[in-house]
Amino acid sequence: MSKVLVTGGCGYIGSHTIVDLINNGFEVISIDNFSRSNPLILDGIKAITGKVVSNYNIDLCDLEATKKVFEDHTDIEGIIHFAAYKMVGESVEKPLLYYHNNLVSLTNLLQLIEEFRVQNLVFSSSCSVYGNATELPVTENTLTQKAESPYAHTKQMGEAIIENFAKCYPLKYMLLRYFNPAGAHESAQIGELPIDRPQNLVPYITKTATGELEQLSIFGNDYPTKDGTCIRDYIHVMDIGGAHTAALKRMQQDPDGDWANIYNLGAGVGRSVLEAVQTFEQVNNLQLNWTYADRRPGDVIAVYADNQKAVNDLNWQLNYSFEDIMKSAYQWELTLADKVLV
Ligand SMILES: NC(=O)c1ccc[n+]([C@@H]2O[C@H](COP(=O)([O-])OP(=O)(O)OC[C@H]3O[C@@H](n4cnc5c(N)ncnc54)[C@H](O)[C@@H]3O)[C@@H](O)[C@H]2O)c1
């Protein structure tokens, strides 16, 4: 069985990916300092998979503490590096926090990859590296633009750091650029745990549905789109998890194969905000309290991925629909409403 280190394994995407990795026979260890997550997610992973995942509660910016994990596990074959701060607005207010956390954790990890001769790395990147994309759908060849936020800049820099490192160390790596991950595991044992007010549409919708938030605002209904609202590419978080498993398998089974280093992970379909709200209402058989509000500065009108490269090269299948996203997200929100978070 192949051992994988998942950083940020108690976070939203990390936890769903761990479930998929375990289901595919990988042994997983995690590093997560719970700065943006909660230990209850480990219970959820256990409830789904029957496996207890060892999580090291340490800060990846602490090189010595991180090194101890590598000393305990000299047989790590691959690393999936999710751990990072991800809130665009917070990154604008606290840029140094973002540059420090997201980049020092990465350079520490690369230093240890070199020292302990780890072969394979998958890095969480983001469609935000494309900035205001110049073409639709966005392919991996679409030119990246100036980053719109310090957060996006840490992703561009993270990609460049890995690319440069791999020129002098024989690392196999993939940079996966996610579009809009959403939804939750169908068991509702794990899901997204936004700290403070949610920044993404789907948790905003689910928290409005439970009454935790009073009203949902749709920002702008006069954009040049089919119904006037912005368009995004929502992809089920379990499909994102599946892509990571597929990426690791491809690198391990075919290390010198003809695969690329950069892949877009999206559903490949643009959905409007209004469509998201209406689909949520329909599949969950309820009415949301929502209203139109003014456009929000900085919002891109439309962005969605061409995902064919990932589908073909990684032998990756998308198993979940837009409706599944909306159903599972609500089920998770209902579970969460009953939990006491410590
Ligand atoms: N969720 C999205 O919409 C989205 C979109 C594009 C890219 N991404 C990227 O995917 C990755 C995972 O995102 P997520 O949604 O699961 O985020 P998340 O905040 O739920 O998970 C990140 C995890 O990393 C941990 N962490 C952060 N800094 C750490 C450090 N220095 N040491 C140890 N642990 C640390 C946090 O506690 C958290 O559990 C991030 O790199 C994010 O930038 C996310």
The ligand as a MOL file (V3000), in Angstrom:
LIG
                    3D

  0  0  0     0  0            999 V3000
M  V30 BEGIN CTAB
M  V30 COUNTS 44 48 0 0 0
M  V30 BEGIN ATOM
M  V30 1 N -12.2440 25.7580 -1.5590 0
M  V30 2 C -12.0510 26.4620 -2.6600 0
M  V30 3 O -12.9610 27.1030 -3.1640 0
M  V30 4 C -10.6890 26.4590 -3.3390 0
M  V30 5 C -10.5800 26.8860 -4.6630 0
M  V30 6 C -9.3330 26.8920 -5.2650 0
M  V30 7 C -8.2090 26.4730 -4.5700 0
M  V30 8 N -8.3380 26.0750 -3.2730 0 CHG=1
M  V30 9 C -7.1330 25.6480 -2.5480 0
M  V30 10 O -7.3060 24.3210 -2.1100 0
M  V30 11 C -6.6380 24.1170 -0.8820 0
M  V30 12 C -7.5950 23.5280 0.1260 0
M  V30 13 O -8.7100 24.3900 0.2360 0
M  V30 14 P -9.8830 24.0920 1.2850 0
M  V30 15 O -11.1120 24.6660 0.7070 0
M  V30 16 O -9.8590 22.6670 1.6750 0 CHG=-1
M  V30 17 O -9.4020 25.0150 2.4890 0
M  V30 18 P -9.5520 24.7780 4.0530 0
M  V30 19 O -9.2660 26.0700 4.7160 0
M  V30 20 O -10.8280 24.0870 4.3560 0
M  V30 21 O -8.3660 23.7510 4.3410 0
M  V30 22 C -7.0260 24.1370 4.4780 0
M  V30 23 C -6.4820 23.3950 5.6850 0
M  V30 24 O -5.0990 23.7040 5.8410 0
M  V30 25 C -4.8300 23.9180 7.2280 0
M  V30 26 N -3.6560 24.8050 7.2860 0
M  V30 27 C -3.5380 26.0560 6.7760 0
M  V30 28 N -2.3190 26.5340 6.9990 0
M  V30 29 C -1.6290 25.5690 7.6720 0
M  V30 30 C -0.3000 25.4600 8.1780 0
M  V30 31 N 0.5750 26.4550 8.0620 0
M  V30 32 N 0.0570 24.3200 8.8130 0
M  V30 33 C -0.8160 23.2820 8.9560 0
M  V30 34 N -2.0780 23.3360 8.4910 0
M  V30 35 C -2.4780 24.4550 7.8500 0
M  V30 36 C -6.1040 24.5180 7.7980 0
M  V30 37 O -6.2610 24.2940 9.1780 0
M  V30 38 C -7.1800 23.8100 6.9800 0
M  V30 39 O -7.6620 22.6520 7.6240 0
M  V30 40 C -6.0660 25.4720 -0.4640 0
M  V30 41 O -4.7230 25.5140 -0.8660 0
M  V30 42 C -6.9020 26.4470 -1.2730 0
M  V30 43 O -6.1990 27.6280 -1.5450 0
M  V30 44 C -9.5480 26.0380 -2.6520 0
M  V30 END ATOM
M  V30 BEGIN BOND
M  V30 1 1 1 2
M  V30 2 2 2 3
M  V30 3 1 2 4
M  V30 4 1 4 5
M  V30 5 2 4 44
M  V30 6 2 5 6
M  V30 7 1 6 7
M  V30 8 2 7 8
M  V30 9 1 8 9
M  V30 10 1 8 44
M  V30 11 1 9 10
M  V30 12 1 9 42
M  V30 13 1 10 11
M  V30 14 1 11 12
M  V30 15 1 11 40
M  V30 16 1 12 13
M  V30 17 1 13 14
M  V30 18 2 14 15
M  V30 19 1 14 16
M  V30 20 1 14 17
M  V30 21 1 17 18
M  V30 22 2 18 19
M  V30 23 1 18 20
M  V30 24 1 18 21
M  V30 25 1 21 22
M  V30 26 1 22 23
M  V30 27 1 23 24
M  V30 28 1 23 38
M  V30 29 1 24 25
M  V30 30 1 25 26
M  V30 31 1 25 36
M  V30 32 1 26 27
M  V30 33 1 26 35
M  V30 34 2 27 28
M  V30 35 1 28 29
M  V30 36 1 29 30
M  V30 37 2 29 35
M  V30 38 1 30 31
M  V30 39 2 30 32
M  V30 40 1 32 33
M  V30 41 2 33 34
M  V30 42 1 34 35
M  V30 43 1 36 37
M  V30 44 1 36 38
M  V30 45 1 38 39
M  V30 46 1 40 41
M  V30 47 1 40 42
M  V30 48 1 42 43
M  V30 END BOND
M  V30 END CTAB
M  END
